[in-house]
Amino acid sequence: MVMGNEAGDIDSIASAVAYAWYAHNVNGTAAVSLVQTPRADLHLRAENLHALELAGLHPEANILCIDDVPPSEPFPSNRFALVDHNRLLSRFSRADPDAQVVAVVNHHADEGLYKGTADPRIVVVPTGSCASIVALLYESHPEHMTAERAALLLCSILIDTSGLKAGGKAGEADRRAASFFVPYASALDNHTEVSQLVSQAPQDIPVLQEFHTTLQGKKASVAHLNTLDLLKRDYKEYNLTPATSPSLEILVGLSTVPIGFRSWLPRHPDFWSHTEKLMAERGLTVFGILALFRKSAKNGRGKHRREQMYIVRNDEELAEKLFDALDECGELKLKRKTFPDFGVHKGFGPEICSRIWKQQNVEATRKATAPIVKDIIEGRGQAASL
């Protein structure tokens, strides 16, 4: 079973689909890709559907979703390949002592897991997109690359690296992968010319940037989504254990949303009740909402802005510990704000503690935020120095 992380972004889907095909056709290993998104929620990411369409994949016929697998313990597969993440969620190994992670292809911080069982175990940090690491496998077997797979993986690279923007998230592996994929990608014209220029100045290649602009436009199209949709659209979950209480498990959720709180909260009065509902349904003690958006500018583009909100349920001591540490976090550079600063008054129930910030370090993504929250809650390091 090959699967990406539970956020279900195109990097996870594309990497899982491409690695499953590689494992089956090159390595001779029986493999199927699994998307950790319920089928009813696939529509929440329009950019995913567009990328799948370019690859000739139909979600109804070609994509296996987590709720397509009948619930059971143990999970019906006990051999897992992880792409775009490096820790198997407990629900996949519960009640099965034989569950094994047999492969890891990842661009997130290495947690040092599965060194004795995973082959291959490829972790390349920093790299903008996991799809770029999958490309390294296909480089040795170019006869197995097709136009459809190249288009799917190239979509992931462009989205995750902001169009291979100079000085951005794109690393050498991303540019190398894009150069490899472009000649195959039927979604692009002038393949040879584009491939030659990718490693030089990809931001100056009109056809590549038009492709990226289309993807970003679909990704940013969220006006039709309600609060629950926005919270579920890009969601990850973490099981954390405080060093001082090894028997205690704290479930933390982090959602990234492509809209600022000032635009969102006043227009969605159900925000408060829907947020509490999601926390209760998923059993969350801590829920972080990470807002990433562009502030309007005269030239029409605007600069990226980030904001963060954390909600803690039924644990005032943990809330105080988390909030105070985030206030002091040197990496995120959070500036505390109030809810009226965003045009609303706090509407959570009495059992909820919450705080909201403007994030001044706009380069720090969830990939940076999650380890900080983990260290604060588990008490294994000083978040302010990370």
FIVEX-677113 format. One record per residue (C-alpha): x, y, z; residue in three letters; chain. Coordinates in Angstrom, 2 decimals. Example, Ala and Ser with C-alpha at 12.3 -4.5 7.8 and 13.67 -1.06 7.14 Angstrom:
u=12.30; v=-4.50; w=7.80; rest=ALA; kette=A
u=13.67; v=-1.06; w=7.14; rest=SER; kette=A
***
This chain:
u=0.00; v=0.00; w=0.00; rest=MET; kette=A
u=1.59; v=3.29; w=-1.14; rest=VAL; kette=A
u=0.24; v=6.43; w=0.46; rest=MET; kette=A
u=1.00; v=10.07; w=0.97; rest=GLY; kette=A
u=0.11; v=12.13; w=4.01; rest=ASN; kette=A
u=-3.43; v=12.80; w=5.19; rest=GLU; kette=A
u=-3.47; v=16.38; w=3.89; rest=ALA; kette=A
u=-4.08; v=14.91; w=0.44; rest=GLY; kette=A
u=-2.31; v=17.60; w=-1.58; rest=ASP; kette=A
u=-1.20; v=16.94; w=-5.14; rest=ILE; kette=A
u=2.35; v=16.15; w=-4.02; rest=ASP; kette=A
u=1.07; v=13.26; w=-1.89; rest=SER; kette=A
u=-1.30; v=11.98; w=-4.57; rest=ILE; kette=A
u=1.10; v=12.31; w=-7.49; rest=ALA; kette=A
u=4.01; v=10.78; w=-5.57; rest=SER; kette=A
u=1.88; v=7.85; w=-4.37; rest=ALA; kette=A
u=0.46; v=7.12; w=-7.82; rest=VAL; kette=A
u=3.87; v=7.38; w=-9.52; rest=ALA; kette=A
u=5.74; v=5.36; w=-6.88; rest=TYR; kette=A
u=3.10; v=2.59; w=-6.88; rest=ALA; kette=A
u=3.46; v=2.29; w=-10.65; rest=TRP; kette=A
u=7.26; v=2.28; w=-10.35; rest=TYR; kette=A
u=7.24; v=-0.37; w=-7.61; rest=ALA; kette=A
u=4.94; v=-2.61; w=-9.62; rest=HIS; kette=A
u=6.43; v=-2.24; w=-13.10; rest=ASN; kette=A
u=10.12; v=-1.74; w=-12.33; rest=VAL; kette=A
u=10.60; v=-3.62; w=-9.06; rest=ASN; kette=A
u=7.95; v=-6.27; w=-9.66; rest=GLY; kette=A
u=6.26; v=-5.53; w=-6.31; rest=THR; kette=A
u=2.48; v=-5.67; w=-5.99; rest=ALA; kette=A
u=1.49; v=-2.10; w=-5.11; rest=ALA; kette=A
u=-1.56; v=0.13; w=-5.07; rest=VAL; kette=A
u=-1.76; v=3.82; w=-4.16; rest=SER; kette=A
u=-4.13; v=5.03; w=-1.43; rest=LEU; kette=A
u=-5.31; v=8.63; w=-0.98; rest=VAL; kette=A
u=-5.95; v=9.50; w=2.67; rest=GLN; kette=A
u=-8.86; v=11.78; w=1.71; rest=THR; kette=A
u=-12.50; v=10.69; w=1.90; rest=PRO; kette=A
u=-14.01; v=10.46; w=-1.57; rest=ARG; kette=A
u=-16.61; v=13.12; w=-0.76; rest=ALA; kette=A
u=-13.80; v=15.59; w=0.00; rest=ASP; kette=A
u=-11.81; v=15.21; w=-3.23; rest=LEU; kette=A
u=-13.61; v=18.23; w=-4.70; rest=HIS; kette=A
u=-12.12; v=20.50; w=-2.01; rest=LEU; kette=A
u=-8.87; v=20.71; w=-3.99; rest=ARG; kette=A
u=-9.64; v=21.87; w=-7.52; rest=ALA; kette=A
u=-5.94; v=21.86; w=-8.42; rest=GLU; kette=A
u=-5.79; v=18.13; w=-7.66; rest=ASN; kette=A
u=-8.69; v=17.38; w=-9.97; rest=LEU; kette=A
u=-7.10; v=19.47; w=-12.73; rest=HIS; kette=A
u=-3.79; v=17.64; w=-12.38; rest=ALA; kette=A
u=-5.51; v=14.25; w=-12.41; rest=LEU; kette=A
u=-7.41; v=15.26; w=-15.54; rest=GLU; kette=A
u=-4.16; v=16.22; w=-17.28; rest=LEU; kette=A
u=-2.82; v=12.79; w=-16.36; rest=ALA; kette=A
u=-5.88; v=11.04; w=-17.77; rest=GLY; kette=A
u=-6.92; v=9.77; w=-14.34; rest=LEU; kette=A
u=-10.58; v=9.74; w=-13.30; rest=HIS; kette=A
u=-11.10; v=9.86; w=-9.52; rest=PRO; kette=A
u=-14.13; v=7.59; w=-9.66; rest=GLU; kette=A
u=-12.31; v=4.85; w=-11.55; rest=ALA; kette=A
u=-8.59; v=5.32; w=-10.92; rest=ASN; kette=A
u=-8.19; v=6.68; w=-7.38; rest=ILE; kette=A
u=-8.54; v=4.57; w=-4.22; rest=LEU; kette=A
u=-9.70; v=6.73; w=-1.27; rest=CYS; kette=A
u=-9.41; v=5.93; w=2.40; rest=ILE; kette=A
u=-13.17; v=5.35; w=2.81; rest=ASP; kette=A
u=-13.21; v=2.95; w=-0.15; rest=ASP; kette=A
u=-11.41; v=0.49; w=2.13; rest=VAL; kette=A
u=-13.90; v=-1.20; w=4.48; rest=PRO; kette=A
u=-13.07; v=-0.30; w=8.10; rest=PRO; kette=A
u=-11.41; v=-3.18; w=9.89; rest=SER; kette=A
u=-8.80; v=-4.00; w=12.50; rest=GLU; kette=A
u=-6.24; v=-4.92; w=11.53; rest=PRO; kette=A
u=-6.01; v=-2.86; w=8.34; rest=PHE; kette=A
u=-6.25; v=-5.18; w=5.28; rest=PRO; kette=A
u=-2.64; v=-4.44; w=4.23; rest=SER; kette=A
u=0.41; v=-4.79; w=6.47; rest=ASN; kette=A
u=3.13; v=-3.57; w=4.08; rest=ARG; kette=A
u=3.34; v=0.17; w=3.51; rest=PHE; kette=A
u=5.35; v=2.56; w=1.38; rest=ALA; kette=A
u=5.26; v=6.14; w=2.67; rest=LEU; kette=A
u=5.68; v=9.08; w=0.29; rest=VAL; kette=A
u=5.62; v=12.75; w=1.30; rest=ASP; kette=A
u=5.71; v=11.78; w=5.00; rest=HIS; kette=A
u=7.73; v=9.44; w=7.18; rest=ASN; kette=A
u=5.60; v=8.17; w=10.05; rest=ARG; kette=A
u=2.87; v=5.56; w=9.69; rest=LEU; kette=A
u=-0.36; v=6.59; w=11.43; rest=LEU; kette=A
u=-1.36; v=4.24; w=14.24; rest=SER; kette=A
u=-4.66; v=3.27; w=12.61; rest=ARG; kette=A
u=-2.74; v=1.38; w=9.91; rest=PHE; kette=A
u=-0.67; v=-0.70; w=12.33; rest=SER; kette=A
u=-3.16; v=-1.09; w=15.17; rest=ARG; kette=A
u=-3.80; v=-4.73; w=16.13; rest=ALA; kette=A
u=-1.20; v=-5.94; w=13.61; rest=ASP; kette=A
u=2.27; v=-6.73; w=14.98; rest=PRO; kette=A
u=3.40; v=-7.67; w=11.46; rest=ASP; kette=A
u=2.73; v=-4.21; w=9.96; rest=ALA; kette=A
u=5.88; v=-2.92; w=8.25; rest=GLN; kette=A
u=6.99; v=0.20; w=6.44; rest=VAL; kette=A
u=8.93; v=-1.21; w=3.47; rest=VAL; kette=A
u=9.73; v=2.05; w=1.65; rest=ALA; kette=A
u=10.05; v=5.77; w=2.41; rest=VAL; kette=A
u=10.36; v=8.54; w=-0.19; rest=VAL; kette=A
u=10.17; v=11.86; w=1.61; rest=ASN; kette=A
u=11.21; v=15.52; w=1.63; rest=HIS; kette=A
u=10.21; v=16.35; w=5.21; rest=HIS; kette=A
u=12.57; v=16.31; w=8.20; rest=ALA; kette=A
u=13.89; v=12.80; w=8.76; rest=ASP; kette=A
u=12.56; v=11.27; w=11.99; rest=GLU; kette=A
u=15.00; v=8.37; w=11.71; rest=GLY; kette=A
u=12.29; v=5.70; w=11.48; rest=LEU; kette=A
u=12.16; v=2.37; w=9.58; rest=TYR; kette=A
u=15.88; v=2.21; w=8.85; rest=LYS; kette=A
u=15.78; v=-1.56; w=9.30; rest=GLY; kette=A
u=12.77; v=-2.25; w=7.07; rest=THR; kette=A
u=12.48; v=0.44; w=4.40; rest=ALA; kette=A
u=14.21; v=-0.19; w=1.06; rest=ASP; kette=A
u=14.40; v=2.22; w=-0.58; rest=PRO; kette=A
u=14.57; v=4.79; w=2.18; rest=ARG; kette=A
u=15.13; v=8.12; w=0.44; rest=ILE; kette=A
u=14.92; v=11.37; w=2.41; rest=VAL; kette=A
u=16.17; v=14.49; w=0.64; rest=VAL; kette=A
u=15.95; v=17.71; w=2.66; rest=VAL; kette=A
u=15.59; v=20.45; w=1.61; rest=PRO; kette=A
u=13.57; v=19.67; w=-1.51; rest=THR; kette=A
u=10.48; v=21.58; w=-2.58; rest=GLY; kette=A
u=8.43; v=18.62; w=-3.79; rest=SER; kette=A
u=8.41; v=14.90; w=-3.02; rest=CYS; kette=A
u=7.56; v=14.34; w=-6.69; rest=ALA; kette=A
u=11.07; v=15.50; w=-7.50; rest=SER; kette=A
u=12.53; v=12.65; w=-5.45; rest=ILE; kette=A
u=10.26; v=10.14; w=-7.19; rest=VAL; kette=A
u=11.70; v=11.53; w=-10.45; rest=ALA; kette=A
u=15.17; v=10.41; w=-9.39; rest=LEU; kette=A
u=13.92; v=6.82; w=-9.52; rest=LEU; kette=A
u=12.50; v=7.24; w=-13.01; rest=TYR; kette=A
u=15.70; v=8.85; w=-14.29; rest=GLU; kette=A
u=17.31; v=5.43; w=-14.28; rest=SER; kette=A
u=14.32; v=3.93; w=-16.12; rest=HIS; kette=A
u=13.17; v=6.64; w=-18.55; rest=PRO; kette=A
u=11.42; v=4.06; w=-20.70; rest=GLU; kette=A
u=8.74; v=3.88; w=-17.99; rest=HIS; kette=A
u=7.98; v=7.61; w=-18.01; rest=MET; kette=A
u=4.87; v=8.68; w=-19.91; rest=THR; kette=A
u=3.31; v=12.02; w=-20.83; rest=ALA; kette=A
u=0.53; v=11.47; w=-18.31; rest=GLU; kette=A
u=2.81; v=10.68; w=-15.38; rest=ARG; kette=A
u=5.13; v=13.54; w=-16.27; rest=ALA; kette=A
u=2.24; v=16.02; w=-16.33; rest=ALA; kette=A
u=0.97; v=14.80; w=-12.95; rest=LEU; kette=A
u=4.37; v=15.01; w=-11.27; rest=LEU; kette=A
u=5.22; v=18.33; w=-12.91; rest=LEU; kette=A
u=1.98; v=19.80; w=-11.53; rest=CYS; kette=A
u=3.14; v=18.86; w=-8.05; rest=SER; kette=A
u=6.59; v=20.39; w=-8.52; rest=ILE; kette=A
u=5.20; v=23.67; w=-9.86; rest=LEU; kette=A
u=2.66; v=24.05; w=-7.05; rest=ILE; kette=A
u=5.10; v=23.18; w=-4.27; rest=ASP; kette=A
u=7.90; v=25.43; w=-5.57; rest=THR; kette=A
u=5.77; v=28.41; w=-6.70; rest=SER; kette=A
u=6.64; v=27.75; w=-10.31; rest=GLY; kette=A
u=10.32; v=26.95; w=-9.57; rest=LEU; kette=A
u=10.66; v=30.53; w=-8.37; rest=LYS; kette=A
u=14.26; v=31.71; w=-8.02; rest=ALA; kette=A
u=15.25; v=32.06; w=-4.37; rest=GLY; kette=A
u=12.18; v=30.12; w=-3.27; rest=GLY; kette=A
u=11.59; v=26.53; w=-2.17; rest=LYS; kette=A
u=12.91; v=24.92; w=-5.35; rest=ALA; kette=A
u=16.12; v=22.99; w=-4.86; rest=GLY; kette=A
u=18.49; v=21.29; w=-7.25; rest=GLU; kette=A
u=16.40; v=18.10; w=-7.23; rest=ALA; kette=A
u=13.29; v=20.07; w=-8.22; rest=ASP; kette=A
u=14.97; v=21.75; w=-11.20; rest=ARG; kette=A
u=16.57; v=18.50; w=-12.27; rest=ARG; kette=A
u=13.21; v=16.69; w=-12.06; rest=ALA; kette=A
u=11.41; v=19.41; w=-13.99; rest=ALA; kette=A
u=14.02; v=19.23; w=-16.74; rest=SER; kette=A
u=13.46; v=15.48; w=-16.89; rest=PHE; kette=A
u=9.64; v=15.69; w=-16.97; rest=PHE; kette=A
u=9.11; v=18.58; w=-19.38; rest=VAL; kette=A
u=9.95; v=16.73; w=-22.62; rest=PRO; kette=A
u=7.30; v=14.12; w=-21.78; rest=TYR; kette=A
u=4.55; v=16.49; w=-20.58; rest=ALA; kette=A
u=1.91; v=16.77; w=-23.28; rest=SER; kette=A
u=0.37; v=19.69; w=-21.39; rest=ALA; kette=A
u=3.30; v=21.87; w=-22.52; rest=LEU; kette=A
u=4.45; v=22.98; w=-25.96; rest=ASP; kette=A
u=8.05; v=23.59; w=-27.11; rest=ASN; kette=A
u=9.32; v=20.77; w=-24.91; rest=HIS; kette=A
u=12.96; v=20.88; w=-25.94; rest=THR; kette=A
u=13.31; v=24.62; w=-25.47; rest=GLU; kette=A
u=11.54; v=24.57; w=-22.11; rest=VAL; kette=A
u=13.61; v=21.64; w=-20.83; rest=SER; kette=A
u=16.86; v=23.44; w=-21.66; rest=GLN; kette=A
u=15.78; v=26.60; w=-19.84; rest=LEU; kette=A
u=14.31; v=25.06; w=-16.68; rest=VAL; kette=A
u=17.68; v=24.86; w=-14.92; rest=SER; kette=A
u=18.57; v=28.43; w=-15.94; rest=GLN; kette=A
u=15.63; v=30.78; w=-15.43; rest=ALA; kette=A
u=12.31; v=28.90; w=-15.12; rest=PRO; kette=A
u=10.54; v=32.07; w=-13.96; rest=GLN; kette=A
u=11.17; v=33.51; w=-17.44; rest=ASP; kette=A
u=9.60; v=30.63; w=-19.38; rest=ILE; kette=A
u=6.09; v=31.80; w=-20.36; rest=PRO; kette=A
u=4.60; v=28.38; w=-21.09; rest=VAL; kette=A
u=5.80; v=26.97; w=-17.76; rest=LEU; kette=A
u=4.57; v=29.98; w=-15.81; rest=GLN; kette=A
u=1.19; v=29.92; w=-17.57; rest=GLU; kette=A
u=0.87; v=26.29; w=-16.54; rest=PHE; kette=A
u=1.74; v=27.25; w=-12.96; rest=HIS; kette=A
u=-0.66; v=30.22; w=-12.96; rest=THR; kette=A
u=-3.55; v=27.96; w=-14.00; rest=THR; kette=A
u=-2.77; v=25.55; w=-11.17; rest=LEU; kette=A
u=-2.45; v=28.31; w=-8.58; rest=GLN; kette=A
u=-5.70; v=29.89; w=-9.74; rest=GLY; kette=A
u=-7.54; v=26.64; w=-9.14; rest=LYS; kette=A
u=-5.81; v=26.18; w=-5.79; rest=LYS; kette=A
u=-6.87; v=29.67; w=-4.65; rest=ALA; kette=A
u=-10.48; v=29.22; w=-5.74; rest=SER; kette=A
u=-12.12; v=28.62; w=-2.35; rest=VAL; kette=A
u=-14.92; v=31.22; w=-2.21; rest=ALA; kette=A
u=-17.55; v=28.48; w=-2.54; rest=HIS; kette=A
u=-16.23; v=26.48; w=0.45; rest=LEU; kette=A
u=-17.79; v=26.67; w=3.91; rest=ASN; kette=A
u=-15.85; v=26.62; w=7.18; rest=THR; kette=A
u=-15.74; v=22.83; w=7.53; rest=LEU; kette=A
u=-14.60; v=22.50; w=3.92; rest=ASP; kette=A
u=-11.77; v=24.99; w=4.48; rest=LEU; kette=A
u=-10.64; v=23.27; w=7.67; rest=LEU; kette=A
u=-10.68; v=19.78; w=6.11; rest=LYS; kette=A
u=-9.15; v=20.80; w=2.79; rest=ARG; kette=A
u=-5.49; v=20.75; w=3.90; rest=ASP; kette=A
u=-5.42; v=19.01; w=7.27; rest=TYR; kette=A
u=-2.77; v=16.98; w=9.09; rest=LYS; kette=A
u=-2.94; v=15.21; w=12.42; rest=GLU; kette=A
u=-0.23; v=14.41; w=14.97; rest=TYR; kette=A
u=-0.17; v=12.12; w=18.03; rest=ASN; kette=A
u=2.11; v=13.72; w=20.61; rest=LEU; kette=A
u=3.31; v=12.39; w=23.95; rest=THR; kette=A
u=4.65; v=14.76; w=26.65; rest=PRO; kette=A
u=8.03; v=13.70; w=28.01; rest=ALA; kette=A
u=6.68; v=14.14; w=31.55; rest=THR; kette=A
u=3.60; v=11.95; w=30.90; rest=SER; kette=A
u=4.62; v=9.06; w=28.62; rest=PRO; kette=A
u=1.21; v=7.40; w=28.98; rest=SER; kette=A
u=-0.65; v=10.52; w=27.79; rest=LEU; kette=A
u=-1.49; v=11.04; w=24.12; rest=GLU; kette=A
u=-2.37; v=14.51; w=22.87; rest=ILE; kette=A
u=-4.01; v=14.68; w=19.45; rest=LEU; kette=A
u=-3.11; v=17.81; w=17.49; rest=VAL; kette=A
u=-4.57; v=18.94; w=14.16; rest=GLY; kette=A
u=-3.06; v=21.57; w=11.85; rest=LEU; kette=A
u=-5.04; v=23.02; w=8.93; rest=SER; kette=A
u=-3.58; v=25.31; w=6.29; rest=THR; kette=A
u=-6.17; v=27.62; w=4.71; rest=VAL; kette=A
u=-5.66; v=29.93; w=1.69; rest=PRO; kette=A
u=-7.58; v=32.87; w=3.15; rest=ILE; kette=A
u=-6.89; v=35.49; w=5.81; rest=GLY; kette=A
u=-8.88; v=35.68; w=9.04; rest=PHE; kette=A
u=-10.16; v=39.19; w=8.29; rest=ARG; kette=A
u=-11.72; v=37.97; w=5.04; rest=SER; kette=A
u=-12.93; v=34.71; w=6.53; rest=TRP; kette=A
u=-14.26; v=35.15; w=10.07; rest=LEU; kette=A
u=-16.72; v=38.05; w=9.63; rest=PRO; kette=A
u=-18.36; v=36.33; w=6.65; rest=ARG; kette=A
u=-18.64; v=32.90; w=8.27; rest=HIS; kette=A
u=-20.57; v=33.17; w=11.56; rest=PRO; kette=A
u=-20.54; v=29.38; w=11.74; rest=ASP; kette=A
u=-16.75; v=29.40; w=12.11; rest=PHE; kette=A
u=-16.86; v=28.96; w=15.87; rest=TRP; kette=A
u=-19.36; v=26.11; w=16.02; rest=SER; kette=A
u=-17.89; v=24.29; w=13.02; rest=HIS; kette=A
u=-14.38; v=24.49; w=14.45; rest=THR; kette=A
u=-15.54; v=23.07; w=17.77; rest=GLU; kette=A
u=-17.49; v=20.37; w=15.91; rest=LYS; kette=A
u=-14.41; v=19.28; w=13.96; rest=LEU; kette=A
u=-12.30; v=19.16; w=17.13; rest=MET; kette=A
u=-14.90; v=17.06; w=18.93; rest=ALA; kette=A
u=-15.38; v=14.65; w=16.01; rest=GLU; kette=A
u=-11.64; v=14.05; w=15.64; rest=ARG; kette=A
u=-10.89; v=14.02; w=19.36; rest=GLY; kette=A
u=-8.46; v=16.94; w=19.12; rest=LEU; kette=A
u=-7.04; v=18.63; w=22.20; rest=THR; kette=A
u=-5.14; v=21.22; w=20.11; rest=VAL; kette=A
u=-6.11; v=22.64; w=16.74; rest=PHE; kette=A
u=-3.94; v=25.09; w=14.80; rest=GLY; kette=A
u=-5.22; v=27.05; w=11.81; rest=ILE; kette=A
u=-2.45; v=28.40; w=9.57; rest=LEU; kette=A
u=-3.64; v=31.08; w=7.16; rest=ALA; kette=A
u=-1.64; v=31.79; w=4.00; rest=LEU; kette=A
u=-2.88; v=34.42; w=1.55; rest=PHE; kette=A
u=-1.89; v=37.41; w=-0.56; rest=ARG; kette=A
u=-2.67; v=40.92; w=0.58; rest=LYS; kette=A
u=-4.06; v=43.09; w=-2.22; rest=SER; kette=A
u=-1.66; v=45.49; w=-3.91; rest=ALA; kette=A
u=-1.95; v=48.15; w=-6.61; rest=LYS; kette=A
u=-0.06; v=46.00; w=-9.11; rest=ASN; kette=A
u=-2.57; v=43.20; w=-8.59; rest=GLY; kette=A
u=-0.16; v=40.64; w=-7.14; rest=ARG; kette=A
u=0.38; v=41.52; w=-3.52; rest=GLY; kette=A
u=2.72; v=39.89; w=-1.02; rest=LYS; kette=A
u=2.23; v=36.67; w=0.88; rest=HIS; kette=A
u=0.89; v=37.01; w=4.42; rest=ARG; kette=A
u=0.57; v=34.42; w=7.17; rest=ARG; kette=A
u=-1.53; v=34.27; w=10.33; rest=GLU; kette=A
u=-1.97; v=31.59; w=12.97; rest=GLN; kette=A
u=-4.73; v=30.68; w=15.41; rest=MET; kette=A
u=-4.56; v=27.95; w=18.04; rest=TYR; kette=A
u=-7.51; v=26.46; w=19.90; rest=ILE; kette=A
u=-7.09; v=24.22; w=22.96; rest=VAL; kette=A
u=-10.01; v=22.23; w=24.35; rest=ARG; kette=A
u=-10.45; v=21.37; w=28.02; rest=ASN; kette=A
u=-6.84; v=22.00; w=29.09; rest=ASP; kette=A
u=-6.00; v=25.51; w=30.35; rest=GLU; kette=A
u=-2.54; v=24.49; w=31.55; rest=GLU; kette=A
u=-1.57; v=23.16; w=28.13; rest=LEU; kette=A
u=-3.04; v=26.24; w=26.46; rest=ALA; kette=A
u=-0.95; v=28.57; w=28.61; rest=GLU; kette=A
u=2.20; v=26.53; w=27.94; rest=LYS; kette=A
u=1.61; v=26.44; w=24.18; rest=LEU; kette=A
u=0.56; v=30.08; w=23.79; rest=PHE; kette=A
u=3.41; v=31.48; w=25.86; rest=ASP; kette=A
u=6.00; v=29.42; w=23.97; rest=ALA; kette=A
u=4.60; v=30.52; w=20.62; rest=LEU; kette=A
u=4.74; v=34.14; w=21.78; rest=ASP; kette=A
u=8.48; v=33.67; w=22.31; rest=GLU; kette=A
u=9.20; v=31.57; w=19.22; rest=CYS; kette=A
u=12.07; v=33.22; w=17.37; rest=GLY; kette=A
u=11.61; v=31.25; w=14.15; rest=GLU; kette=A
u=7.95; v=32.04; w=13.50; rest=LEU; kette=A
u=8.13; v=35.64; w=14.75; rest=LYS; kette=A
u=4.51; v=35.73; w=15.85; rest=LEU; kette=A
u=2.92; v=39.04; w=16.77; rest=LYS; kette=A
u=-0.04; v=38.61; w=19.08; rest=ARG; kette=A
u=-3.33; v=40.05; w=17.84; rest=LYS; kette=A
u=-6.88; v=40.13; w=19.17; rest=THR; kette=A
u=-10.03; v=38.82; w=17.50; rest=PHE; kette=A
u=-11.45; v=42.36; w=17.14; rest=PRO; kette=A
u=-8.34; v=43.13; w=15.04; rest=ASP; kette=A
u=-9.96; v=40.84; w=12.48; rest=PHE; kette=A
u=-13.44; v=42.31; w=12.76; rest=GLY; kette=A
u=-15.00; v=39.76; w=15.12; rest=VAL; kette=A
u=-15.42; v=38.90; w=18.78; rest=HIS; kette=A
u=-14.33; v=35.49; w=19.99; rest=LYS; kette=A
u=-17.24; v=33.08; w=19.78; rest=GLY; kette=A
u=-15.90; v=29.81; w=21.24; rest=PHE; kette=A
u=-17.50; v=28.11; w=24.22; rest=GLY; kette=A
u=-16.17; v=28.39; w=27.81; rest=PRO; kette=A
u=-14.16; v=25.15; w=27.60; rest=GLU; kette=A
u=-12.08; v=26.58; w=24.74; rest=ILE; kette=A
u=-8.87; v=28.61; w=25.06; rest=CYS; kette=A
u=-7.68; v=30.38; w=21.90; rest=SER; kette=A
u=-5.15; v=32.91; w=20.69; rest=ARG; kette=A
u=-4.43; v=34.51; w=17.32; rest=ILE; kette=A
u=-1.26; v=35.95; w=15.78; rest=TRP; kette=A
u=0.16; v=37.61; w=12.72; rest=LYS; kette=A
u=3.13; v=35.56; w=11.49; rest=GLN; kette=A
u=5.97; v=37.86; w=10.51; rest=GLN; kette=A
u=8.21; v=35.12; w=9.11; rest=ASN; kette=A
u=6.19; v=34.39; w=5.98; rest=VAL; kette=A
u=8.68; v=31.75; w=4.83; rest=GLU; kette=A
u=7.82; v=29.39; w=7.71; rest=ALA; kette=A
u=5.28; v=26.86; w=6.44; rest=THR; kette=A
u=3.47; v=24.09; w=8.29; rest=ARG; kette=A
u=6.57; v=22.00; w=7.64; rest=LYS; kette=A
u=8.41; v=24.41; w=9.98; rest=ALA; kette=A
u=5.52; v=25.01; w=12.37; rest=THR; kette=A
u=4.64; v=21.38; w=13.14; rest=ALA; kette=A
u=8.02; v=20.46; w=14.72; rest=PRO; kette=A
u=7.86; v=23.61; w=16.84; rest=ILE; kette=A
u=4.41; v=22.71; w=18.18; rest=VAL; kette=A
u=5.62; v=19.14; w=18.74; rest=LYS; kette=A
u=8.62; v=20.30; w=20.78; rest=ASP; kette=A
u=6.49; v=22.64; w=22.89; rest=ILE; kette=A
u=3.86; v=20.03; w=23.72; rest=ILE; kette=A
u=6.26; v=17.14; w=24.21; rest=GLU; kette=A
u=8.70; v=19.31; w=26.17; rest=GLY; kette=A
u=11.74; v=17.92; w=24.37; rest=ARG; kette=A
u=13.33; v=21.20; w=23.30; rest=GLY; kette=A
u=13.15; v=24.97; w=23.35; rest=GLN; kette=A
u=10.91; v=26.07; w=20.48; rest=ALA; kette=A
u=12.20; v=29.61; w=20.65; rest=ALA; kette=A
u=15.64; v=28.44; w=19.58; rest=SER; kette=A
u=14.52; v=26.21; w=16.68; rest=LEU; kette=A
***
